[in-house]
Amino acid sequence: MFAACLELSPKRLQLCSRENANRVAGRLFDERPGRLSIVRTGDPLQPFRVCTTPAADDHVEVEMTF
């Protein structure tokens, strides 16, 4: 998996960034206020995920609540 991470395009690296996850979460929160979390997945193709209900074993990086 690590080798795949080295071959990612600059656009993919931008889309996979924590900053992009923050932007997505902010937009979703503006549209539908409520609980949102940014979780770390460990997957190099999707290292962060925005979700409304993180699983108990998810690594929550940021949590937004209304």
C-alpha positions, 0 to 999 in steps of 0.5 A: 500500500505504501508504494501506491501512496508514492505514485499518487498524482498531485491532484489526488494528494490534494483531494486526500489531504486533511485540509480538503476533509475540513472543507468538505465537512464545513460545507456539509455542516453549513447545509445540514447542521448536526454532528459530523466527524472527520476520521482517519482511515489508514487507507492511502487512497482515502486517508480521511473520511467525513461521516455523521456516525463514526464507528466505535473503532474509528480514529476521530480527528475532528468533531463538529456539533451544533 
